[in-house]
Amino acid sequence: MIISANQLTSLRILLMPLPWFLIYQGQDARVAAVIILFVLGFTDYFDGLLARKYGTTPLGRLLDPIADKIFVAVTLIPLLHLGILPLWVVWPIFLREFVVTELRRFLTPGRDELKVTELAKIKTTVQMTGIGLIFLTATFTDKSVSFFLIYLAMAGTGCAIAWMWFSQRRVPARLWIAMGFLLAGLLPLLVFSTATTNVIYGAVLLAITLASGAQYVQATLPMCIKRGIGAVTGLVLSVALPLALLTVLPGVSQAMAGIITLTVAVEFCSQGMDMWAVQQGHRTLTRWKERAFVPAAFFPLFYGWAAGWQNLTAPFIITACIVSLAYVVSDIVFLKDLLFQQDTARPRN
């Protein structure tokens, strides 16, 4: 039986919660989480390999970017919650991911700008490799262990490069990028403390993430502005909920952090489905999201403030999660003719 790219991507999504839970369970469990994260990172490459060999499908073009963004959510949110990375590093990364996806809806379906840029592919590889490095250095206080594991990761990447060269006479750029980032990661570890090294890694991730979004913003933001204040307001409302949740993340309990992670992941799913539906020429429920769902999520903040509640954070987080789940279920029902249509593969360019 041949495993399809969609099956591998779906398996990757289903396994995402596992490293999140392990990260909070002590050093040994965190080591297991890092190993799982590296495996999930390699599956991102292999499902792309299968898609190029057997062809892409409409469902696959939806699932793959959603899986990449859920990976970011289940890894960066714990790094922020545990104080390993500061808010100024993590929040702009999520800002880029949500804003760029939303802005791409303003492009006419079929235009070249809708295609994923090469820098965006590099960004995904750097994010996965860099997050793995941050977890390694944060897990082991002894730098010699971190060095050993980085060398081990480099050896594994080197084996993958050699296998690709001897089997196909070509090595994908992603493997070279991963190897380069691992090599570059050794330098700050030699010079700085672990905490400073992790912030440096995070700053590099932030810089590459923002740079990869510049092309999309340049191509789409003028289109959004030309549509008037309604379109700009819709853009702000469509990304406000997950970004607001991230601002209250530091200091909340692990349970609340889990609910925030789930909500952000669900927001990635619904936003990805809406963008994909627009590209397929289908209507979406985004107007309802902007006018009803998002205001409902923020209602506890305004009501609680007016009523003099002492704790507004927990009601807001729980309500936001319920509203996000309600919207994604509504989205699935509304887009069922697209989601469950015959998923015919076609060669990837």
VEXKOLPA-659062 format. One line per 3 residues: number of its first residue (from 1); for each residue z, y, x of C-alpha. Coordinates in nm, 2 decimals. Layout:
! VEXKOLPA-659062
NUM	Z Y X | ...
! end
This chain:
! VEXKOLPA-659062
1	0.00 0.00 0.00 | -0.10 0.34 0.13 | 0.16 0.61 0.10
4	0.01 0.93 -0.03 | 0.08 1.28 0.10 | 0.23 1.37 -0.24
7	0.47 1.08 -0.23 | 0.59 1.18 0.12 | 0.63 1.54 0.01
10	0.82 1.43 -0.30 | 1.05 1.21 -0.09 | 1.11 1.50 0.14
13	1.22 1.72 -0.16 | 1.45 1.44 -0.29 | 1.62 1.40 0.04
16	1.69 1.78 0.09 | 2.04 1.78 -0.07 | 2.16 1.51 0.17
19	2.18 1.72 0.49 | 2.34 2.00 0.29 | 2.63 1.78 0.19
22	2.66 1.64 0.54 | 2.68 1.98 0.70 | 3.02 2.04 0.54
25	3.17 1.70 0.63 | 3.27 1.74 0.99 | 3.10 1.70 1.33
28	2.98 1.34 1.30 | 2.83 1.41 0.96 | 2.67 1.73 1.09
31	2.50 1.53 1.36 | 2.36 1.30 1.10 | 2.24 1.61 0.91
34	2.06 1.74 1.22 | 1.89 1.41 1.26 | 1.78 1.40 0.90
37	1.65 1.76 0.93 | 1.44 1.67 1.23 | 1.30 1.37 1.04
40	1.22 1.59 0.74 | 1.05 1.83 0.97 | 0.83 1.56 1.11
43	0.74 1.44 0.75 | 0.61 1.79 0.69 | 0.35 1.72 0.97
46	0.27 1.37 0.85 | 0.21 1.46 0.49 | -0.03 1.72 0.61
49	-0.20 1.46 0.82 | -0.24 1.23 0.52 | -0.37 1.52 0.31
52	-0.64 1.60 0.57 | -0.74 1.23 0.59 | -0.75 1.14 0.22
55	-0.79 1.49 0.07 | -0.56 1.73 -0.11 | -0.47 1.74 -0.48
58	-0.37 2.02 -0.71 | -0.02 1.88 -0.73 | 0.00 1.85 -0.35
61	-0.10 2.22 -0.31 | 0.20 2.30 -0.53 | 0.46 2.06 -0.38
64	0.41 2.12 -0.01 | 0.50 2.50 0.00 | 0.78 2.44 -0.24
67	0.92 2.17 -0.01 | 0.90 2.40 0.29 | 1.09 2.67 0.10
70	1.36 2.43 -0.03 | 1.41 2.33 0.33 | 1.48 2.69 0.42
73	1.73 2.72 0.13 | 1.93 2.41 0.21 | 1.96 2.49 0.58
76	1.99 2.87 0.61 | 2.23 2.91 0.32 | 2.50 2.68 0.48
79	2.44 2.86 0.82 | 2.52 3.19 0.64 | 2.81 3.05 0.44
82	2.98 2.90 0.75 | 2.94 3.22 0.95 | 2.70 3.07 1.20
85	2.43 3.33 1.12 | 2.50 3.68 0.99 | 2.37 3.82 0.66
88	2.13 4.06 0.84 | 1.94 3.76 0.98 | 1.93 3.54 0.67
91	1.88 3.78 0.39 | 1.55 3.93 0.51 | 1.41 3.58 0.57
94	1.46 3.50 0.20 | 1.34 3.85 0.11 | 1.01 3.77 0.28
97	0.97 3.43 0.12 | 1.03 3.55 -0.23 | 0.84 3.88 -0.21
100	0.53 3.73 -0.04 | 0.51 3.45 -0.29 | 0.54 3.70 -0.58
103	0.29 3.94 -0.43 | 0.03 3.66 -0.39 | 0.01 3.64 -0.77
106	-0.16 3.98 -0.77 | -0.46 3.84 -0.58 | -0.76 3.73 -0.77
109	-0.78 3.34 -0.78 | -1.01 3.20 -0.52 | -1.00 3.50 -0.28
112	-0.97 3.42 0.09 | -0.63 3.61 0.11 | -0.47 3.34 -0.10
115	-0.52 3.09 0.18 | -0.22 3.02 0.40 | -0.26 3.21 0.73
118	-0.23 3.04 1.07 | 0.08 3.26 1.15 | 0.24 3.14 0.83
121	0.19 2.78 0.95 | 0.34 2.87 1.28 | 0.63 3.03 1.10
124	0.71 2.71 0.91 | 0.71 2.51 1.24 | 0.93 2.77 1.42
127	1.17 2.78 1.12 | 1.22 2.40 1.12 | 1.26 2.38 1.50
130	1.48 2.68 1.53 | 1.71 2.58 1.25 | 1.75 2.24 1.41
133	1.84 2.41 1.74 | 2.10 2.63 1.57 | 2.27 2.33 1.41
136	2.27 2.15 1.74 | 2.44 2.44 1.93 | 2.68 2.51 1.65
139	2.79 2.15 1.62 | 2.87 2.09 1.99 | 3.11 2.33 2.17
142	3.02 2.15 2.50 | 2.69 2.30 2.61 | 2.60 1.99 2.81
145	2.57 1.79 2.48 | 2.34 2.06 2.34 | 2.13 2.05 2.65
148	2.11 1.67 2.63 | 2.01 1.67 2.26 | 1.75 1.94 2.32
151	1.60 1.74 2.61 | 1.60 1.44 2.37 | 1.42 1.64 2.11
154	1.17 1.75 2.37 | 1.11 1.39 2.47 | 1.05 1.29 2.11
157	0.81 1.58 2.07 | 0.64 1.48 2.40 | 0.59 1.13 2.27
160	0.44 1.26 1.95 | 0.20 1.48 2.16 | 0.10 1.18 2.38
163	0.05 0.95 2.08 | -0.18 1.21 1.91 | -0.38 1.27 2.22
166	-0.44 0.90 2.29 | -0.51 0.81 1.93 | -0.71 1.11 1.82
169	-0.79 1.30 2.14 | -0.64 1.62 1.98 | -0.29 1.76 1.95
172	-0.20 1.97 1.64 | -0.09 2.33 1.72 | 0.24 2.26 1.54
175	0.35 2.01 1.80 | 0.28 2.25 2.09 | 0.46 2.53 1.91
178	0.77 2.30 1.85 | 0.77 2.20 2.22 | 0.74 2.56 2.33
181	1.02 2.67 2.10 | 1.24 2.39 2.24 | 1.17 2.50 2.59
184	1.23 2.87 2.51 | 1.56 2.77 2.34 | 1.70 2.65 2.67
187	1.71 3.00 2.83 | 1.96 3.18 2.61 | 2.18 2.87 2.61
190	2.20 2.90 2.99 | 2.29 3.27 2.98 | 2.49 3.34 2.66
193	2.77 3.20 2.46 | 2.70 2.95 2.18 | 2.76 3.21 1.91
196	2.53 3.47 2.07 | 2.27 3.21 2.14 | 2.26 3.12 1.77
199	2.22 3.48 1.67 | 1.93 3.51 1.92 | 1.76 3.20 1.77
202	1.81 3.35 1.43 | 1.67 3.69 1.53 | 1.36 3.51 1.67
205	1.32 3.33 1.34 | 1.35 3.66 1.15 | 1.09 3.83 1.36
208	0.83 3.56 1.32 | 0.91 3.52 0.95 | 0.86 3.90 0.89
211	0.55 3.91 1.10 | 0.39 3.62 0.91 | 0.45 3.81 0.58
214	0.29 4.13 0.70 | -0.07 4.03 0.62 | 0.02 3.92 0.27
217	0.21 4.24 0.20 | -0.07 4.46 0.34 | -0.33 4.28 0.12
220	-0.13 4.26 -0.20 | 0.12 4.55 -0.23 | -0.14 4.81 -0.29
223	-0.27 4.60 -0.58 | 0.08 4.58 -0.72 | 0.13 4.96 -0.69
226	-0.21 5.03 -0.85 | -0.10 4.85 -1.16 | 0.18 5.10 -1.22
229	0.55 5.11 -1.26 | 0.56 4.81 -1.48 | 0.41 4.58 -1.21
232	0.65 4.72 -0.94 | 0.95 4.68 -1.17 | 0.83 4.32 -1.25
235	0.81 4.25 -0.88 | 1.16 4.38 -0.82 | 1.31 4.18 -1.11
238	1.13 3.86 -1.02 | 1.30 3.85 -0.68 | 1.63 4.03 -0.76
241	1.83 3.72 -0.88 | 1.82 3.50 -0.57 | 1.86 3.79 -0.33
244	2.16 3.92 -0.52 | 2.32 3.57 -0.51 | 2.28 3.57 -0.13
247	2.47 3.89 -0.10 | 2.78 3.74 -0.26 | 2.76 3.41 -0.07
250	2.99 3.50 0.23 | 3.35 3.42 0.12 | 3.28 3.20 -0.18
253	3.39 2.84 -0.20 | 3.18 2.54 -0.09 | 3.13 2.46 -0.46
256	3.00 2.81 -0.54 | 2.78 2.79 -0.22 | 2.63 2.47 -0.36
259	2.55 2.63 -0.69 | 2.39 2.93 -0.51 | 2.18 2.69 -0.30
262	2.07 2.50 -0.61 | 1.98 2.83 -0.79 | 1.78 2.96 -0.49
265	1.59 2.63 -0.46 | 1.52 2.63 -0.84 | 1.39 2.99 -0.81
268	1.16 2.88 -0.53 | 1.03 2.60 -0.76 | 0.97 2.82 -1.06
271	0.81 3.10 -0.85 | 0.59 2.85 -0.67 | 0.48 2.70 -1.01
274	0.40 3.05 -1.15 | 0.19 3.14 -0.84 | 0.01 2.81 -0.85
277	-0.06 2.85 -1.22 | -0.22 3.19 -1.16 | -0.44 3.04 -0.90
280	-0.55 2.78 -1.15 | -0.63 3.05 -1.40 | -0.34 2.96 -1.63
283	-0.10 3.20 -1.81 | 0.26 3.20 -1.71 | 0.60 3.29 -1.85
286	0.68 3.56 -1.59 | 0.69 3.84 -1.85 | 0.97 3.65 -2.03
289	1.14 3.60 -1.70 | 1.14 3.97 -1.62 | 1.24 4.08 -1.97
292	1.48 3.81 -2.08 | 1.59 3.56 -1.82 | 1.67 3.79 -1.53
295	1.87 4.04 -1.75 | 2.06 3.74 -1.90 | 2.16 3.63 -1.55
298	2.29 3.97 -1.46 | 2.47 4.02 -1.80 | 2.81 3.89 -1.68
301	2.82 4.15 -1.40 | 2.77 4.44 -1.64 | 2.98 4.30 -1.92
304	3.26 4.19 -1.68 | 3.26 4.54 -1.52 | 3.29 4.71 -1.86
307	3.56 4.46 -1.97 | 3.76 4.51 -1.65 | 3.73 4.15 -1.52
310	3.90 4.09 -1.19 | 3.65 3.83 -1.07 | 3.28 3.89 -1.14
313	3.14 3.66 -0.87 | 3.20 3.32 -1.02 | 3.07 3.41 -1.38
316	2.76 3.56 -1.22 | 2.68 3.26 -1.00 | 2.73 3.01 -1.28
319	2.53 3.21 -1.53 | 2.25 3.27 -1.28 | 2.23 2.89 -1.22
322	2.21 2.81 -1.59 | 1.94 3.08 -1.65 | 1.73 2.96 -1.35
325	1.75 2.60 -1.47 | 1.65 2.71 -1.82 | 1.35 2.90 -1.69
328	1.22 2.62 -1.47 | 1.25 2.37 -1.76 | 1.06 2.62 -1.98
331	0.80 2.66 -1.71 | 0.75 2.29 -1.68 | 0.70 2.26 -2.05
334	0.47 2.56 -2.07 | 0.26 2.43 -1.77 | 0.26 2.07 -1.86
337	-0.11 2.05 -1.91 | -0.15 2.16 -1.54 | 0.14 1.97 -1.39
340	0.04 1.64 -1.55 | -0.34 1.66 -1.54 | -0.53 1.40 -1.34
343	-0.44 1.46 -0.98 | -0.77 1.41 -0.80 | -0.78 1.45 -0.43
346	-1.04 1.66 -0.25 | -1.09 1.70 0.13 | -0.89 1.97 0.29
349	-1.09 2.24 0.47
! end
